[in-house]
Amino acid sequence: MRIRVYAASFCSFENIDRDGYMVLPDGAVLDDVYKRLQVPWLYRRIVFATVNYKKVSLKTRLQDGDVVSFLSALGGG
């Protein structure tokens, strides 16, 4: 399945194609995206992802065409 990923700057982009899509096996969950993006363990406490613009748990099962976006509780200015 293909999902659209809007990753944060600290993520690894090697598993995202030039159009912003990641290919995952059927049955993948949000935690699999975190692993493929190599999100540092420490950041997992202050960064969360949404699926189709809704906050969900890491165990949320993904479907073809889903949109995963990363948000941070930290802001800059």
MARLO-242191 format. One record per atom (N, C-alpha, C): x, y, z; atom name; residue number from 1; residue in one letter. Coordinates in Angstrom, 2 decimals. Atoms other than C-alpha are relative to their C-alpha. Layout:
+---------+---------+---------+-------+-----+---------+
|       x |       y |       z | atomo | num | residuo |
+---------+---------+---------+-------+-----+---------+
|       X |       Y |       Z |    CA | NUM |       A |
...
+---------+---------+---------+-------+-----+---------+
This chain:
+---------+---------+---------+-------+-----+---------+
|       x |       y |       z | atomo | num | residuo |
+---------+---------+---------+-------+-----+---------+
|    0.84 |   -1.17 |    0.00 |     N |   1 |       M |
|    0.00 |    0.00 |    0.00 |    CA |   1 |       M |
|    0.88 |    1.23 |    0.00 |     C |   1 |       M |
|   -0.72 |   -1.28 |    0.03 |     N |   2 |       R |
|    1.07 |    3.60 |   -0.51 |    CA |   2 |       R |
|   -0.71 |    1.00 |    0.89 |     C |   2 |       R |
|    0.55 |   -1.06 |   -0.83 |     N |   3 |       I |
|    0.59 |    6.35 |    2.03 |    CA |   3 |       I |
|    0.79 |    1.29 |   -0.25 |     C |   3 |       I |
|   -0.65 |   -1.30 |    0.15 |     N |   4 |       R |
|    1.38 |   10.05 |    1.79 |    CA |   4 |       R |
|    0.56 |    0.38 |    1.35 |     C |   4 |       R |
|   -0.65 |   -0.34 |   -1.27 |     N |   5 |       V |
|    3.85 |   11.21 |    4.45 |    CA |   5 |       V |
|    0.53 |    1.42 |   -0.05 |     C |   5 |       V |
|   -0.56 |   -1.34 |   -0.21 |     N |   6 |       Y |
|    4.53 |   14.75 |    5.61 |    CA |   6 |       Y |
|    0.89 |   -0.13 |    1.23 |     C |   6 |       Y |
|   -0.94 |    0.30 |   -1.08 |     N |   7 |       A |
|    7.63 |   14.06 |    7.70 |    CA |   7 |       A |
|    0.67 |    1.27 |    0.51 |     C |   7 |       A |
|   -0.73 |   -1.11 |   -0.62 |     N |   8 |       A |
|    9.45 |   16.36 |   10.09 |    CA |   8 |       A |
|    1.46 |   -0.02 |   -0.47 |     C |   8 |       A |
|   -1.37 |   -0.14 |    0.51 |     N |   9 |       S |
|   12.97 |   17.58 |    9.31 |    CA |   9 |       S |
|    0.98 |   -0.97 |    0.64 |     C |   9 |       S |
|   -0.92 |    0.93 |   -0.67 |     N |  10 |       F |
|   14.60 |   15.20 |   11.82 |    CA |  10 |       F |
|   -0.19 |   -1.45 |   -0.43 |     C |  10 |       F |
|    0.28 |    1.37 |    0.46 |     N |  11 |       C |
|   13.20 |   12.12 |   10.04 |    CA |  11 |       C |
|    0.95 |   -0.38 |   -1.14 |     C |  11 |       C |
|   -0.74 |    0.53 |    1.15 |     N |  12 |       S |
|   15.05 |    9.92 |    7.57 |    CA |  12 |       S |
|   -0.97 |   -0.06 |   -1.18 |     C |  12 |       S |
|    0.88 |   -0.05 |    1.18 |     N |  13 |       F |
|   13.62 |   10.44 |    4.09 |    CA |  13 |       F |
|    0.31 |   -1.11 |   -1.01 |     C |  13 |       F |
|   -0.40 |    1.02 |    0.97 |     N |  14 |       E |
|   15.18 |    7.36 |    2.47 |    CA |  14 |       E |
|   -1.13 |   -0.95 |   -0.40 |     C |  14 |       E |
|    1.13 |    0.87 |    0.33 |     N |  15 |       N |
|   11.87 |    5.43 |    2.54 |    CA |  15 |       N |
|   -1.20 |    0.76 |   -0.55 |     C |  15 |       N |
|    1.05 |   -0.82 |    0.60 |     N |  16 |       I |
|    9.84 |    8.28 |    1.03 |    CA |  16 |       I |
|    0.44 |    0.33 |   -1.42 |     C |  16 |       I |
|   -0.39 |   -0.30 |    1.37 |     N |  17 |       D |
|    9.79 |    8.69 |   -2.73 |    CA |  17 |       D |
|   -0.08 |    1.51 |   -0.26 |     C |  17 |       D |
|   -0.07 |   -1.43 |    0.29 |     N |  18 |       R |
|   10.19 |   12.05 |   -4.45 |    CA |  18 |       R |
|   -1.35 |    0.69 |   -0.01 |     C |  18 |       R |
|    1.35 |   -0.56 |   -0.04 |     N |  19 |       D |
|    6.41 |   12.53 |   -4.51 |    CA |  19 |       D |
|   -0.58 |    0.02 |    1.41 |     C |  19 |       D |
|    0.45 |   -0.03 |   -1.39 |     N |  20 |       G |
|    6.16 |   12.10 |   -0.73 |    CA |  20 |       G |
|   -0.76 |   -1.23 |    0.45 |     C |  20 |       G |
|    0.71 |    1.22 |   -0.35 |     N |  21 |       Y |
|    4.83 |    8.53 |   -0.64 |    CA |  21 |       Y |
|    0.94 |   -1.05 |    0.57 |     C |  21 |       Y |
|   -0.72 |    1.12 |   -0.59 |     N |  22 |       M |
|    5.95 |    5.56 |    1.40 |    CA |  22 |       M |
|   -0.79 |   -1.27 |   -0.32 |     C |  22 |       M |
|    0.64 |    1.28 |    0.27 |     N |  23 |       V |
|    5.22 |    1.95 |    0.46 |    CA |  23 |       V |
|    0.15 |   -0.88 |    1.24 |     C |  23 |       V |
|    0.03 |    0.87 |   -1.18 |     N |  24 |       L |
|    4.21 |   -0.33 |    3.35 |    CA |  24 |       L |
|   -0.76 |   -1.27 |   -0.33 |     C |  24 |       L |
|    0.77 |    1.23 |    0.22 |     N |  25 |       P |
|    2.96 |   -3.90 |    3.52 |    CA |  25 |       P |
|   -1.42 |    0.15 |    0.56 |     C |  25 |       P |
|    1.37 |    0.01 |   -0.55 |     N |  26 |       D |
|   -0.76 |   -4.52 |    4.09 |    CA |  26 |       D |
|    0.06 |   -0.38 |    1.47 |     C |  26 |       D |
|    0.03 |    0.29 |   -1.43 |     N |  27 |       G |
|   -1.55 |   -4.54 |    7.80 |    CA |  27 |       G |
|    0.95 |    0.86 |    0.81 |     C |  27 |       G |
|   -0.94 |   -0.86 |   -0.72 |     N |  28 |       A |
|    1.07 |   -1.90 |    8.68 |    CA |  28 |       A |
|   -0.75 |    0.95 |    0.93 |     C |  28 |       A |
|    0.57 |   -0.94 |   -0.97 |     N |  29 |       V |
|    0.44 |    0.38 |   11.66 |    CA |  29 |       V |
|    0.86 |    1.26 |    0.04 |     C |  29 |       V |
|   -0.72 |   -1.27 |   -0.06 |     N |  30 |       L |
|    1.52 |    3.95 |   12.42 |    CA |  30 |       L |
|    1.40 |   -0.16 |    0.56 |     C |  30 |       L |
|   -1.34 |    0.22 |   -0.57 |     N |  31 |       D |
|    4.44 |    2.69 |   14.51 |    CA |  31 |       D |
|    1.00 |   -0.45 |   -1.06 |     C |  31 |       D |
|   -0.88 |    0.42 |    1.09 |     N |  32 |       D |
|    5.86 |    1.11 |   11.34 |    CA |  32 |       D |
|    0.53 |    1.22 |   -0.76 |     C |  32 |       D |
|   -0.45 |   -1.23 |    0.67 |     N |  33 |       V |
|    6.03 |    4.60 |    9.79 |    CA |  33 |       V |
|    1.09 |    0.65 |    0.85 |     C |  33 |       V |
|   -1.02 |   -0.56 |   -0.88 |     N |  34 |       Y |
|    7.93 |    5.90 |   12.85 |    CA |  34 |       Y |
|    1.32 |   -0.75 |   -0.17 |     C |  34 |       Y |
|   -1.22 |    0.80 |    0.14 |     N |  35 |       K |
|   10.40 |    3.04 |   12.47 |    CA |  35 |       K |
|    0.68 |    0.24 |   -1.34 |     C |  35 |       K |
|   -0.60 |   -0.22 |    1.32 |     N |  36 |       R |
|   10.91 |    3.54 |    8.73 |    CA |  36 |       R |
|    0.60 |    1.39 |   -0.14 |     C |  36 |       R |
|   -0.52 |   -1.36 |    0.03 |     N |  37 |       L |
|   11.44 |    7.25 |    9.26 |    CA |  37 |       L |
|    1.14 |    0.20 |    1.00 |     C |  37 |       L |
|   -1.06 |   -0.03 |   -1.00 |     N |  38 |       Q |
|   13.91 |    6.45 |   12.06 |    CA |  38 |       Q |
|   -0.15 |    1.20 |    0.95 |     C |  38 |       Q |
|    0.26 |   -1.06 |   -0.97 |     N |  39 |       V |
|   12.25 |    8.90 |   14.45 |    CA |  39 |       V |
|    0.73 |   -0.35 |    1.29 |     C |  39 |       V |
|   -0.72 |    0.30 |   -1.24 |     N |  40 |       P |
|   14.59 |    9.13 |   17.45 |    CA |  40 |       P |
|   -0.95 |   -0.27 |    1.16 |     C |  40 |       P |
|    0.86 |    0.41 |   -1.11 |     N |  41 |       W |
|   13.13 |    7.48 |   20.54 |    CA |  41 |       W |
|   -0.36 |    1.18 |    0.90 |     C |  41 |       W |
|    0.24 |   -1.15 |   -0.86 |     N |  42 |       L |
|   13.47 |   10.67 |   22.57 |    CA |  42 |       L |
|   -1.06 |    0.93 |   -0.59 |     C |  42 |       L |
|    0.97 |   -0.89 |    0.65 |     N |  43 |       Y |
|   11.42 |   12.64 |   20.03 |    CA |  43 |       Y |
|   -1.42 |   -0.55 |    0.04 |     C |  43 |       Y |
|    1.35 |    0.59 |    0.01 |     N |  44 |       R |
|    8.51 |   10.20 |   20.24 |    CA |  44 |       R |
|   -0.88 |    0.53 |    1.12 |     C |  44 |       R |
|    0.78 |   -0.57 |   -1.12 |     N |  45 |       R |
|    7.46 |   11.90 |   23.51 |    CA |  45 |       R |
|   -0.52 |    1.39 |   -0.32 |     C |  45 |       R |
|    0.40 |   -1.37 |    0.29 |     N |  46 |       I |
|    7.21 |   15.39 |   22.00 |    CA |  46 |       I |
|   -0.55 |    0.20 |   -1.41 |     C |  46 |       I |
|    0.49 |   -0.06 |    1.37 |     N |  47 |       V |
|    6.23 |   14.62 |   18.42 |    CA |  47 |       V |
|   -1.10 |   -1.05 |   -0.17 |     C |  47 |       V |
|    1.01 |    1.00 |    0.30 |     N |  48 |       F |
|    3.04 |   12.94 |   17.33 |    CA |  48 |       F |
|   -0.42 |    0.12 |   -1.45 |     C |  48 |       F |
|    0.44 |    0.03 |    1.39 |     N |  49 |       A |
|    1.59 |   11.98 |   14.01 |    CA |  49 |       A |
|   -1.52 |   -0.10 |   -0.05 |     C |  49 |       A |
|    1.43 |    0.15 |    0.25 |     N |  50 |       T |
|   -1.90 |   12.26 |   12.64 |    CA |  50 |       T |
|   -0.17 |   -0.88 |   -1.23 |     C |  50 |       T |
|    0.37 |    0.77 |    1.18 |     N |  51 |       V |
|   -3.55 |    9.93 |   10.18 |    CA |  51 |       V |
|   -1.28 |    0.61 |   -0.52 |     C |  51 |       V |
|    1.13 |   -0.70 |    0.60 |     N |  52 |       N |
|   -5.91 |   11.71 |    7.83 |    CA |  52 |       N |
|   -0.45 |    1.17 |    0.89 |     C |  52 |       N |
|    0.17 |   -1.22 |   -0.79 |     N |  53 |       Y |
|   -5.53 |   14.77 |   10.09 |    CA |  53 |       Y |
|   -0.72 |   -0.21 |    1.33 |     C |  53 |       Y |
|    0.57 |    0.32 |   -1.31 |     N |  54 |       K |
|   -6.79 |   13.01 |   13.23 |    CA |  54 |       K |
|    1.09 |   -0.64 |    0.85 |     C |  54 |       K |
|   -0.98 |    0.59 |   -0.91 |     N |  55 |       K |
|   -4.61 |   12.20 |   16.25 |    CA |  55 |       K |
|   -0.44 |   -1.42 |    0.33 |     C |  55 |       K |
|    0.30 |    1.42 |   -0.22 |     N |  56 |       V |
|   -4.42 |    8.43 |   16.66 |    CA |  56 |       V |
|    1.17 |   -0.64 |    0.75 |     C |  56 |       V |
|   -1.06 |    0.71 |   -0.72 |     N |  57 |       S |
|   -2.37 |    5.84 |   18.54 |    CA |  57 |       S |
|    0.98 |   -0.64 |   -0.99 |     C |  57 |       S |
|   -1.03 |    0.64 |    0.83 |     N |  58 |       L |
|    0.78 |    4.14 |   17.25 |    CA |  58 |       L |
|   -0.46 |   -1.35 |   -0.53 |     C |  58 |       L |
|    0.51 |    1.31 |    0.43 |     N |  59 |       K |
|   -1.21 |    0.90 |   16.88 |    CA |  59 |       K |
|   -1.08 |    0.11 |   -1.08 |     C |  59 |       K |
|    1.03 |   -0.21 |    1.02 |     N |  60 |       T |
|   -3.60 |    2.44 |   14.34 |    CA |  60 |       T |
|    0.41 |   -0.65 |   -1.31 |     C |  60 |       T |
|   -0.27 |    0.68 |    1.27 |     N |  61 |       R |
|   -3.78 |    0.26 |   11.23 |    CA |  61 |       R |
|   -0.22 |    0.97 |   -1.15 |     C |  61 |       R |
|    0.06 |   -0.91 |    1.14 |     N |  62 |       L |
|   -3.10 |    2.16 |    8.03 |    CA |  62 |       L |
|   -0.65 |   -0.66 |   -1.21 |     C |  62 |       L |
|    0.63 |    0.47 |    1.23 |     N |  63 |       Q |
|   -4.92 |    1.88 |    4.72 |    CA |  63 |       Q |
|    0.60 |    0.74 |   -1.18 |     C |  63 |       Q |
|   -0.52 |   -0.59 |    1.22 |     N |  64 |       D |
|   -3.88 |    2.59 |    1.16 |    CA |  64 |       D |
|   -0.61 |    1.40 |   -0.18 |     C |  64 |       D |
|    0.46 |   -1.35 |    0.24 |     N |  65 |       G |
|   -4.09 |    6.32 |    0.47 |    CA |  65 |       G |
|   -0.07 |    0.88 |    1.23 |     C |  65 |       G |
|    0.01 |   -0.81 |   -1.22 |     N |  66 |       D |
|   -3.89 |    7.47 |    4.11 |    CA |  66 |       D |
|    1.07 |    1.09 |   -0.09 |     C |  66 |       D |
|   -0.95 |   -1.10 |   -0.09 |     N |  67 |       V |
|   -2.09 |   10.73 |    4.88 |    CA |  67 |       V |
|    0.52 |    0.04 |    1.44 |     C |  67 |       V |
|   -0.63 |   -0.07 |   -1.31 |     N |  68 |       V |
|    0.37 |   10.75 |    7.79 |    CA |  68 |       V |
|    0.77 |    1.30 |    0.08 |     C |  68 |       V |
|   -0.65 |   -1.28 |   -0.21 |     N |  69 |       S |
|    1.48 |   14.14 |    9.10 |    CA |  69 |       S |
|    0.62 |    0.04 |    1.39 |     C |  69 |       S |
|   -0.68 |   -0.11 |   -1.29 |     N |  70 |       F |
|    3.96 |   14.87 |   11.89 |    CA |  70 |       F |
|   -0.14 |    1.40 |    0.55 |     C |  70 |       F |
|    0.14 |   -1.26 |   -0.70 |     N |  71 |       L |
|    3.37 |   17.62 |   14.44 |    CA |  71 |       L |
|    0.85 |   -0.04 |    1.26 |     C |  71 |       L |
|   -0.82 |   -0.07 |   -1.21 |     N |  72 |       S |
|    5.50 |   18.80 |   17.32 |    CA |  72 |       S |
|   -0.66 |    0.89 |    1.02 |     C |  72 |       S |
|    0.52 |   -0.82 |   -1.08 |     N |  73 |       A |
|    4.45 |   20.15 |   20.68 |    CA |  73 |       A |
|    0.91 |    1.20 |    0.24 |     C |  73 |       A |
|   -0.95 |   -1.11 |   -0.14 |     N |  74 |       L |
|    7.49 |   22.43 |   20.51 |    CA |  74 |       L |
|   -0.18 |    0.97 |   -1.16 |     C |  74 |       L |
|    0.12 |   -1.01 |    1.05 |     N |  75 |       G |
|    7.20 |   25.66 |   18.62 |    CA |  75 |       G |
|    1.23 |    0.87 |   -0.05 |     C |  75 |       G |
|   -1.13 |   -0.90 |    0.14 |     N |  76 |       G |
|    9.71 |   28.09 |   17.37 |    CA |  76 |       G |
|   -0.51 |    1.37 |   -0.38 |     C |  76 |       G |
|    0.46 |   -1.34 |    0.35 |     N |  77 |       G |
|    9.63 |   31.73 |   16.67 |    CA |  77 |       G |
|    1.11 |    0.87 |   -0.46 |     C |  77 |       G |
+---------+---------+---------+-------+-----+---------+
